[in-house]
């Protein structure tokens, strides 16, 4: 098995976050489960969004969880990759748009 900083087995321990504070843990999981329930968006759509966000925040546990979840919900690998590219485009654009702040500062100091 490949060694990683994150232990993939720890993902199965996610529910244990309630151990040291059952009240807040229960509130979190109630909210979490409500978010992923069918609503205006399907559970499949929410899984794809979660996978894209997981890549954006670079959470290996979330990437593993929502890759698996997505496959179980019938999301194809090409859809996953397209969602990843959407996340990458937004992340890249967010970095670049902050260049306007730098340009404004340079212009102000160059006056």
DRENVO-54105 format. One record per atom (N, C-alpha, C): chain; x, y, z; residue number from 1. Coordinates in Angstrom, 3 decimals. Example, Ala and Ser with C-alpha at 12.3 -4.5 7.8 and 13.67 -1.06 7.14 Angstrom:
<rs>
r ch->A&c1->13.190&c2->-5.690&c3->7.800&i->1
r ch->A&c1->12.300&c2->-4.500&c3->7.800&i->1
r ch->A&c1->13.200&c2->-3.300&c3->7.800&i->1
r ch->A&c1->12.850&c2->-2.250&c3->7.080&i->2
r ch->A&c1->13.670&c2->-1.060&c3->7.140&i->2
r ch->A&c1->12.900&c2->0.030&c3->7.870&i->2
</rs>
This chain:
<rs>
r ch->A&c1->0.836&c2->-1.188&c3->0.000&i->1
r ch->A&c1->0.000&c2->0.000&c3->0.000&i->1
r ch->A&c1->0.876&c2->1.244&c3->0.000&i->1
r ch->A&c1->0.477&c2->2.193&c3->-0.770&i->2
r ch->A&c1->1.200&c2->3.446&c3->-0.875&i->2
r ch->A&c1->1.017&c2->4.258&c3->0.410&i->2
r ch->A&c1->2.126&c2->4.820&c3->0.914&i->3
r ch->A&c1->2.045&c2->5.666&c3->2.104&i->3
r ch->A&c1->1.612&c2->7.066&c3->1.718&i->3
r ch->A&c1->0.667&c2->7.617&c3->2.465&i->4
r ch->A&c1->0.222&c2->8.982&c3->2.252&i->4
r ch->A&c1->0.111&c2->9.667&c3->3.600&i->4
r ch->A&c1->0.107&c2->10.992&c3->3.567&i->5
r ch->A&c1->-0.071&c2->11.756&c3->4.798&i->5
r ch->A&c1->-1.449&c2->11.476&c3->5.394&i->5
r ch->A&c1->-2.444&c2->11.408&c3->4.511&i->6
r ch->A&c1->-3.802&c2->11.108&c3->4.934&i->6
r ch->A&c1->-4.004&c2->9.606&c3->4.864&i->6
r ch->A&c1->-4.500&c2->9.036&c3->5.934&i->7
r ch->A&c1->-4.772&c2->7.607&c3->5.958&i->7
r ch->A&c1->-6.183&c2->7.380&c3->5.419&i->7
r ch->A&c1->-6.319&c2->6.725&c3->4.260&i->8
r ch->A&c1->-7.646&c2->6.495&c3->3.691&i->8
r ch->A&c1->-8.612&c2->5.803&c3->4.652&i->8
r ch->A&c1->-8.081&c2->5.010&c3->5.577&i->9
r ch->A&c1->-8.944&c2->4.323&c3->6.546&i->9
r ch->A&c1->-9.620&c2->5.309&c3->7.507&i->9
r ch->A&c1->-9.028&c2->6.487&c3->7.647&i->10
r ch->A&c1->-9.609&c2->7.477&c3->8.560&i->10
r ch->A&c1->-10.953&c2->8.004&c3->8.075&i->10
r ch->A&c1->-11.219&c2->7.933&c3->6.782&i->11
r ch->A&c1->-12.499&c2->8.388&c3->6.255&i->11
r ch->A&c1->-13.655&c2->7.652&c3->6.933&i->11
r ch->A&c1->-13.457&c2->6.388&c3->7.229&i->12
r ch->A&c1->-14.508&c2->5.596&c3->7.884&i->12
r ch->A&c1->-14.737&c2->6.033&c3->9.327&i->12
r ch->A&c1->-13.832&c2->6.833&c3->9.851&i->13
r ch->A&c1->-13.952&c2->7.322&c3->11.231&i->13
r ch->A&c1->-14.636&c2->8.684&c3->11.318&i->13
r ch->A&c1->-15.141&c2->9.179&c3->10.190&i->14
r ch->A&c1->-15.758&c2->10.501&c3->10.147&i->14
r ch->A&c1->-16.835&c2->10.658&c3->11.221&i->14
r ch->A&c1->-17.639&c2->9.636&c3->11.411&i->15
r ch->A&c1->-18.691&c2->9.692&c3->12.422&i->15
r ch->A&c1->-18.166&c2->9.882&c3->13.837&i->15
r ch->A&c1->-16.895&c2->9.569&c3->14.045&i->16
r ch->A&c1->-16.300&c2->9.689&c3->15.374&i->16
r ch->A&c1->-16.105&c2->11.140&c3->15.810&i->16
r ch->A&c1->-16.295&c2->12.091&c3->14.898&i->17
r ch->A&c1->-16.124&c2->13.487&c3->15.319&i->17
r ch->A&c1->-17.161&c2->13.883&c3->16.369&i->17
r ch->A&c1->-18.195&c2->13.062&c3->16.508&i->18
r ch->A&c1->-19.210&c2->13.325&c3->17.526&i->18
r ch->A&c1->-18.788&c2->12.839&c3->18.906&i->18
r ch->A&c1->-17.764&c2->12.019&c3->18.965&i->19
r ch->A&c1->-17.377&c2->11.387&c3->20.230&i->19
r ch->A&c1->-17.069&c2->12.392&c3->21.336&i->19
r ch->A&c1->-16.392&c2->13.460&c3->21.013&i->20
r ch->A&c1->-15.968&c2->14.394&c3->22.053&i->20
r ch->A&c1->-16.931&c2->15.538&c3->22.249&i->20
r ch->A&c1->-17.941&c2->15.608&c3->21.400&i->21
r ch->A&c1->-18.998&c2->16.594&c3->21.575&i->21
r ch->A&c1->-20.241&c2->16.085&c3->20.840&i->21
r ch->A&c1->-20.975&c2->15.164&c3->21.481&i->22
r ch->A&c1->-22.125&c2->14.548&c3->20.823&i->22
r ch->A&c1->-23.185&c2->15.542&c3->20.352&i->22
r ch->A&c1->-23.420&c2->16.596&c3->21.124&i->23
r ch->A&c1->-24.448&c2->17.564&c3->20.752&i->23
r ch->A&c1->-24.110&c2->18.266&c3->19.436&i->23
r ch->A&c1->-22.904&c2->18.811&c3->19.342&i->24
r ch->A&c1->-22.513&c2->19.500&c3->18.118&i->24
r ch->A&c1->-22.337&c2->18.524&c3->16.959&i->24
r ch->A&c1->-21.827&c2->17.335&c3->17.249&i->25
r ch->A&c1->-21.694&c2->16.318&c3->16.212&i->25
r ch->A&c1->-23.041&c2->15.955&c3->15.618&i->25
r ch->A&c1->-24.022&c2->15.764&c3->16.463&i->26
r ch->A&c1->-25.372&c2->15.422&c3->15.991&i->26
r ch->A&c1->-25.949&c2->16.555&c3->15.145&i->26
r ch->A&c1->-25.747&c2->17.785&c3->15.584&i->27
r ch->A&c1->-26.243&c2->18.931&c3->14.814&i->27
r ch->A&c1->-25.573&c2->19.003&c3->13.454&i->27
r ch->A&c1->-24.258&c2->18.776&c3->13.421&i->28
r ch->A&c1->-23.550&c2->18.808&c3->12.152&i->28
r ch->A&c1->-24.085&c2->17.733&c3->11.207&i->28
r ch->A&c1->-24.195&c2->16.496&c3->11.686&i->29
r ch->A&c1->-24.630&c2->15.411&c3->10.810&i->29
r ch->A&c1->-26.087&c2->15.559&c3->10.387&i->29
r ch->A&c1->-26.910&c2->16.155&c3->11.238&i->30
r ch->A&c1->-28.288&c2->16.436&c3->10.833&i->30
r ch->A&c1->-28.279&c2->17.421&c3->9.658&i->30
r ch->A&c1->-27.485&c2->18.472&c3->9.786&i->31
r ch->A&c1->-27.350&c2->19.452&c3->8.718&i->31
r ch->A&c1->-26.752&c2->18.807&c3->7.468&i->31
r ch->A&c1->-25.657&c2->18.090&c3->7.626&i->32
r ch->A&c1->-24.955&c2->17.456&c3->6.517&i->32
r ch->A&c1->-25.891&c2->16.534&c3->5.733&i->32
r ch->A&c1->-26.620&c2->15.691&c3->6.446&i->33
r ch->A&c1->-27.551&c2->14.776&c3->5.782&i->33
r ch->A&c1->-28.689&c2->15.517&c3->5.103&i->33
r ch->A&c1->-29.148&c2->16.603&c3->5.689&i->34
r ch->A&c1->-30.198&c2->17.422&c3->5.066&i->34
r ch->A&c1->-29.710&c2->18.047&c3->3.768&i->34
r ch->A&c1->-28.477&c2->18.515&c3->3.772&i->35
r ch->A&c1->-27.906&c2->19.138&c3->2.580&i->35
r ch->A&c1->-27.883&c2->18.164&c3->1.415&i->35
r ch->A&c1->-27.537&c2->16.917&c3->1.675&i->36
r ch->A&c1->-27.387&c2->15.937&c3->0.600&i->36
r ch->A&c1->-28.663&c2->15.172&c3->0.275&i->36
r ch->A&c1->-29.760&c2->15.491&c3->0.945&i->37
r ch->A&c1->-31.047&c2->14.871&c3->0.622&i->37
r ch->A&c1->-31.565&c2->15.439&c3->-0.701&i->37
r ch->A&c1->-32.416&c2->14.670&c3->-1.365&i->38
r ch->A&c1->-33.040&c2->15.146&c3->-2.602&i->38
r ch->A&c1->-33.781&c2->16.449&c3->-2.314&i->38
r ch->A&c1->-33.650&c2->17.382&c3->-3.199&i->39
r ch->A&c1->-34.343&c2->18.662&c3->-3.086&i->39
r ch->A&c1->-34.570&c2->19.188&c3->-4.491&i->39
r ch->A&c1->-34.359&c2->20.471&c3->-4.693&i->40
r ch->A&c1->-34.422&c2->21.028&c3->-6.048&i->40
r ch->A&c1->-33.306&c2->20.429&c3->-6.901&i->40
r ch->A&c1->-32.188&c2->20.109&c3->-6.254&i->41
r ch->A&c1->-31.105&c2->19.381&c3->-6.918&i->41
r ch->A&c1->-31.215&c2->17.908&c3->-6.541&i->41
r ch->A&c1->-30.887&c2->17.044&c3->-7.484&i->42
r ch->A&c1->-30.904&c2->15.611&c3->-7.195&i->42
r ch->A&c1->-29.687&c2->15.249&c3->-6.346&i->42
r ch->A&c1->-29.756&c2->14.114&c3->-5.695&i->43
r ch->A&c1->-28.613&c2->13.629&c3->-4.922&i->43
r ch->A&c1->-27.415&c2->13.415&c3->-5.842&i->43
r ch->A&c1->-27.667&c2->13.019&c3->-7.069&i->44
r ch->A&c1->-26.603&c2->12.830&c3->-8.067&i->44
r ch->A&c1->-25.924&c2->14.162&c3->-8.383&i->44
r ch->A&c1->-26.704&c2->15.206&c3->-8.599&i->45
r ch->A&c1->-26.138&c2->16.527&c3->-8.878&i->45
r ch->A&c1->-25.331&c2->17.034&c3->-7.687&i->45
r ch->A&c1->-25.850&c2->16.816&c3->-6.489&i->46
r ch->A&c1->-25.148&c2->17.260&c3->-5.283&i->46
r ch->A&c1->-23.833&c2->16.520&c3->-5.115&i->46
r ch->A&c1->-23.818&c2->15.243&c3->-5.464&i->47
r ch->A&c1->-22.587&c2->14.466&c3->-5.385&i->47
r ch->A&c1->-21.539&c2->15.011&c3->-6.345&i->47
r ch->A&c1->-21.954&c2->15.386&c3->-7.542&i->48
r ch->A&c1->-21.032&c2->15.947&c3->-8.529&i->48
r ch->A&c1->-20.505&c2->17.306&c3->-8.072&i->48
r ch->A&c1->-21.366&c2->18.116&c3->-7.496&i->49
r ch->A&c1->-20.936&c2->19.412&c3->-6.937&i->49
r ch->A&c1->-19.927&c2->19.163&c3->-5.811&i->49
r ch->A&c1->-20.245&c2->18.216&c3->-4.939&i->50
r ch->A&c1->-19.346&c2->17.904&c3->-3.816&i->50
r ch->A&c1->-17.981&c2->17.451&c3->-4.315&i->50
r ch->A&c1->-17.963&c2->16.661&c3->-5.382&i->51
r ch->A&c1->-16.696&c2->16.199&c3->-5.946&i->51
r ch->A&c1->-15.877&c2->17.373&c3->-6.475&i->51
r ch->A&c1->-16.523&c2->18.312&c3->-7.156&i->52
r ch->A&c1->-15.818&c2->19.487&c3->-7.676&i->52
r ch->A&c1->-15.284&c2->20.343&c3->-6.529&i->52
r ch->A&c1->-16.103&c2->20.550&c3->-5.513&i->53
r ch->A&c1->-15.667&c2->21.340&c3->-4.353&i->53
r ch->A&c1->-14.529&c2->20.626&c3->-3.632&i->53
r ch->A&c1->-14.609&c2->19.309&c3->-3.522&i->54
r ch->A&c1->-13.557&c2->18.532&c3->-2.858&i->54
r ch->A&c1->-12.207&c2->18.763&c3->-3.520&i->54
r ch->A&c1->-12.211&c2->18.847&c3->-4.847&i->55
r ch->A&c1->-10.965&c2->19.125&c3->-5.557&i->55
r ch->A&c1->-10.514&c2->20.564&c3->-5.322&i->55
r ch->A&c1->-11.457&c2->21.478&c3->-5.260&i->56
r ch->A&c1->-11.120&c2->22.885&c3->-5.048&i->56
r ch->A&c1->-10.477&c2->23.093&c3->-3.686&i->56
r ch->A&c1->-11.012&c2->22.445&c3->-2.666&i->57
r ch->A&c1->-10.442&c2->22.594&c3->-1.323&i->57
r ch->A&c1->-9.359&c2->21.558&c3->-1.044&i->57
r ch->A&c1->-9.144&c2->20.680&c3->-2.010&i->58
r ch->A&c1->-8.087&c2->19.664&c3->-1.967&i->58
r ch->A&c1->-8.181&c2->18.762&c3->-0.738&i->58
r ch->A&c1->-9.369&c2->18.235&c3->-0.514&i->59
r ch->A&c1->-9.596&c2->17.313&c3->0.602&i->59
r ch->A&c1->-9.557&c2->15.880&c3->0.075&i->59
r ch->A&c1->-8.493&c2->15.128&c3->0.368&i->60
r ch->A&c1->-8.395&c2->13.774&c3->-0.155&i->60
r ch->A&c1->-9.515&c2->12.857&c3->0.339&i->60
r ch->A&c1->-9.964&c2->13.070&c3->1.567&i->61
r ch->A&c1->-11.075&c2->12.255&c3->2.085&i->61
r ch->A&c1->-12.336&c2->12.509&c3->1.266&i->61
r ch->A&c1->-12.606&c2->13.781&c3->1.006&i->62
r ch->A&c1->-13.804&c2->14.147&c3->0.246&i->62
r ch->A&c1->-13.704&c2->13.662&c3->-1.200&i->62
r ch->A&c1->-12.511&c2->13.765&c3->-1.778&i->63
r ch->A&c1->-12.321&c2->13.278&c3->-3.145&i->63
r ch->A&c1->-12.622&c2->11.792&c3->-3.203&i->63
r ch->A&c1->-12.080&c2->11.026&c3->-2.267&i->64
r ch->A&c1->-12.358&c2->9.585&c3->-2.231&i->64
r ch->A&c1->-13.847&c2->9.324&c3->-2.033&i->64
r ch->A&c1->-14.433&c2->10.017&c3->-1.058&i->65
r ch->A&c1->-15.835&c2->9.767&c3->-0.716&i->65
r ch->A&c1->-16.770&c2->10.095&c3->-1.869&i->65
r ch->A&c1->-16.552&c2->11.236&c3->-2.520&i->66
r ch->A&c1->-17.496&c2->11.651&c3->-3.561&i->66
r ch->A&c1->-17.172&c2->11.070&c3->-4.934&i->66
r ch->A&c1->-15.971&c2->10.546&c3->-5.107&i->67
r ch->A&c1->-15.712&c2->9.736&c3->-6.304&i->67
r ch->A&c1->-16.501&c2->8.440&c3->-6.180&i->67
r ch->A&c1->-16.383&c2->7.807&c3->-5.034&i->68
r ch->A&c1->-17.122&c2->6.561&c3->-4.772&i->68
r ch->A&c1->-18.631&c2->6.793&c3->-4.835&i->68
r ch->A&c1->-19.092&c2->7.835&c3->-4.164&i->69
r ch->A&c1->-20.522&c2->8.154&c3->-4.148&i->69
r ch->A&c1->-21.037&c2->8.436&c3->-5.551&i->69
r ch->A&c1->-20.266&c2->9.198&c3->-6.304&i->70
r ch->A&c1->-20.668&c2->9.529&c3->-7.667&i->70
r ch->A&c1->-20.786&c2->8.295&c3->-8.548&i->70
r ch->A&c1->-19.810&c2->7.402&c3->-8.447&i->71
r ch->A&c1->-19.882&c2->6.169&c3->-9.233&i->71
r ch->A&c1->-21.124&c2->5.367&c3->-8.866&i->71
r ch->A&c1->-21.435&c2->5.314&c3->-7.573&i->72
r ch->A&c1->-22.635&c2->4.584&c3->-7.125&i->72
r ch->A&c1->-23.913&c2->5.242&c3->-7.636&i->72
r ch->A&c1->-23.858&c2->6.539&c3->-7.874&i->73
r ch->A&c1->-25.030&c2->7.269&c3->-8.368&i->73
r ch->A&c1->-25.055&c2->7.352&c3->-9.894&i->73
r ch->A&c1->-24.137&c2->6.647&c3->-10.557&i->74
r ch->A&c1->-24.145&c2->6.590&c3->-12.007&i->74
r ch->A&c1->-23.440&c2->7.735&c3->-12.710&i->74
r ch->A&c1->-22.654&c2->8.501&c3->-11.984&i->75
r ch->A&c1->-21.904&c2->9.587&c3->-12.612&i->75
r ch->A&c1->-20.731&c2->8.959&c3->-13.373&i->75
r ch->A&c1->-20.602&c2->9.327&c3->-14.621&i->76
r ch->A&c1->-19.549&c2->8.767&c3->-15.459&i->76
r ch->A&c1->-18.233&c2->9.512&c3->-15.254&i->76
r ch->A&c1->-17.135&c2->8.834&c3->-15.525&i->77
r ch->A&c1->-15.818&c2->9.435&c3->-15.309&i->77
r ch->A&c1->-15.635&c2->10.716&c3->-16.120&i->77
r ch->A&c1->-16.233&c2->10.779&c3->-17.305&i->78
r ch->A&c1->-16.126&c2->11.984&c3->-18.118&i->78
r ch->A&c1->-16.866&c2->13.153&c3->-17.473&i->78
r ch->A&c1->-17.986&c2->12.871&c3->-16.818&i->79
r ch->A&c1->-18.721&c2->13.924&c3->-16.099&i->79
r ch->A&c1->-17.897&c2->14.411&c3->-14.910&i->79
r ch->A&c1->-17.253&c2->13.464&c3->-14.219&i->80
r ch->A&c1->-16.411&c2->13.837&c3->-13.084&i->80
r ch->A&c1->-15.280&c2->14.747&c3->-13.539&i->80
r ch->A&c1->-14.640&c2->14.379&c3->-14.641&i->81
r ch->A&c1->-13.518&c2->15.187&c3->-15.125&i->81
r ch->A&c1->-13.994&c2->16.565&c3->-15.589&i->81
r ch->A&c1->-15.161&c2->16.623&c3->-16.214&i->82
r ch->A&c1->-15.697&c2->17.919&c3->-16.633&i->82
r ch->A&c1->-15.976&c2->18.795&c3->-15.418&i->82
r ch->A&c1->-16.535&c2->18.212&c3->-14.365&i->83
r ch->A&c1->-16.790&c2->18.962&c3->-13.129&i->83
r ch->A&c1->-15.481&c2->19.449&c3->-12.520&i->83
r ch->A&c1->-14.449&c2->18.620&c3->-12.584&i->84
r ch->A&c1->-13.140&c2->19.009&c3->-12.071&i->84
r ch->A&c1->-12.584&c2->20.198&c3->-12.851&i->84
r ch->A&c1->-12.789&c2->20.195&c3->-14.165&i->85
r ch->A&c1->-12.327&c2->21.325&c3->-14.970&i->85
r ch->A&c1->-13.114&c2->22.595&c3->-14.659&i->85
r ch->A&c1->-14.388&c2->22.469&c3->-14.365&i->86
r ch->A&c1->-15.167&c2->23.639&c3->-13.940&i->86
r ch->A&c1->-14.573&c2->24.194&c3->-12.647&i->86
r ch->A&c1->-14.284&c2->23.303&c3->-11.696&i->87
r ch->A&c1->-13.684&c2->23.732&c3->-10.426&i->87
r ch->A&c1->-12.340&c2->24.407&c3->-10.671&i->87
r ch->A&c1->-11.534&c2->23.832&c3->-11.552&i->88
r ch->A&c1->-10.228&c2->24.409&c3->-11.859&i->88
r ch->A&c1->-10.341&c2->25.775&c3->-12.511&i->88
r ch->A&c1->-11.306&c2->25.923&c3->-13.410&i->89
r ch->A&c1->-11.504&c2->27.210&c3->-14.080&i->89
r ch->A&c1->-11.934&c2->28.284&c3->-13.085&i->89
r ch->A&c1->-12.828&c2->27.933&c3->-12.184&i->90
r ch->A&c1->-13.279&c2->28.898&c3->-11.171&i->90
r ch->A&c1->-12.128&c2->29.252&c3->-10.237&i->90
r ch->A&c1->-11.372&c2->28.239&c3->-9.817&i->91
r ch->A&c1->-10.255&c2->28.497&c3->-8.913&i->91
r ch->A&c1->-9.202&c2->29.368&c3->-9.588&i->91
r ch->A&c1->-8.882&c2->29.056&c3->-10.834&i->92
r ch->A&c1->-7.910&c2->29.860&c3->-11.574&i->92
r ch->A&c1->-8.405&c2->31.276&c3->-11.807&i->92
r ch->A&c1->-9.665&c2->31.398&c3->-12.176&i->93
r ch->A&c1->-10.251&c2->32.716&c3->-12.398&i->93
r ch->A&c1->-10.259&c2->33.550&c3->-11.134&i->93
r ch->A&c1->-10.516&c2->32.898&c3->-10.008&i->94
r ch->A&c1->-10.527&c2->33.622&c3->-8.729&i->94
r ch->A&c1->-9.144&c2->34.182&c3->-8.411&i->94
r ch->A&c1->-8.107&c2->33.419&c3->-8.739&i->95
r ch->A&c1->-6.745&c2->33.933&c3->-8.535&i->95
r ch->A&c1->-6.464&c2->35.093&c3->-9.474&i->95
r ch->A&c1->-6.831&c2->34.929&c3->-10.728&i->96
r ch->A&c1->-6.527&c2->35.958&c3->-11.717&i->96
r ch->A&c1->-7.300&c2->37.249&c3->-11.496&i->96
r ch->A&c1->-8.562&c2->37.157&c3->-11.079&i->97
r ch->A&c1->-9.345&c2->38.376&c3->-10.886&i->97
r ch->A&c1->-8.751&c2->39.240&c3->-9.772&i->97
r ch->A&c1->-8.038&c2->38.616&c3->-8.829&i->98
r ch->A&c1->-7.379&c2->39.399&c3->-7.793&i->98
r ch->A&c1->-6.198&c2->40.191&c3->-8.349&i->98
r ch->A&c1->-5.810&c2->39.878&c3->-9.584&i->99
r ch->A&c1->-4.784&c2->40.677&c3->-10.246&i->99
r ch->A&c1->-5.216&c2->42.115&c3->-10.445&i->99
r ch->A&c1->-6.516&c2->42.348&c3->-10.497&i->100
r ch->A&c1->-7.031&c2->43.714&c3->-10.619&i->100
r ch->A&c1->-6.596&c2->44.543&c3->-9.410&i->100
r ch->A&c1->-6.602&c2->43.922&c3->-8.228&i->101
r ch->A&c1->-6.158&c2->44.625&c3->-7.022&i->101
r ch->A&c1->-4.697&c2->45.037&c3->-7.173&i->101
r ch->A&c1->-3.866&c2->44.117&c3->-7.682&i->102
r ch->A&c1->-2.460&c2->44.420&c3->-7.892&i->102
r ch->A&c1->-2.311&c2->45.529&c3->-8.929&i->102
r ch->A&c1->-3.064&c2->45.459&c3->-10.010&i->103
r ch->A&c1->-2.991&c2->46.474&c3->-11.059&i->103
r ch->A&c1->-3.397&c2->47.837&c3->-10.515&i->103
r ch->A&c1->-4.452&c2->47.876&c3->-9.709&i->104
r ch->A&c1->-4.897&c2->49.132&c3->-9.089&i->104
r ch->A&c1->-3.796&c2->49.715&c3->-8.197&i->104
r ch->A&c1->-3.132&c2->48.858&c3->-7.426&i->105
r ch->A&c1->-2.060&c2->49.310&c3->-6.513&i->105
r ch->A&c1->-0.889&c2->49.866&c3->-7.309&i->105
r ch->A&c1->-0.489&c2->49.138&c3->-8.371&i->106
r ch->A&c1->0.612&c2->49.612&c3->-9.208&i->106
r ch->A&c1->0.259&c2->50.964&c3->-9.826&i->106
r ch->A&c1->-0.950&c2->51.086&c3->-10.358&i->107
r ch->A&c1->-1.375&c2->52.343&c3->-10.959&i->107
r ch->A&c1->-1.371&c2->53.485&c3->-9.952&i->107
r ch->A&c1->-1.812&c2->53.207&c3->-8.734&i->108
r ch->A&c1->-1.859&c2->54.240&c3->-7.696&i->108
r ch->A&c1->-0.449&c2->54.685&c3->-7.315&i->108
r ch->A&c1->0.451&c2->53.711&c3->-7.166&i->109
r ch->A&c1->1.822&c2->54.045&c3->-6.753&i->109
r ch->A&c1->2.643&c2->54.671&c3->-7.890&i->109
r ch->A&c1->2.194&c2->54.455&c3->-9.113&i->110
r ch->A&c1->2.926&c2->54.985&c3->-10.283&i->110
r ch->A&c1->2.524&c2->56.411&c3->-10.617&i->110
r ch->A&c1->1.535&c2->56.941&c3->-9.930&i->111
r ch->A&c1->1.047&c2->58.287&c3->-10.263&i->111
r ch->A&c1->2.030&c2->59.350&c3->-9.852&i->111
</rs>
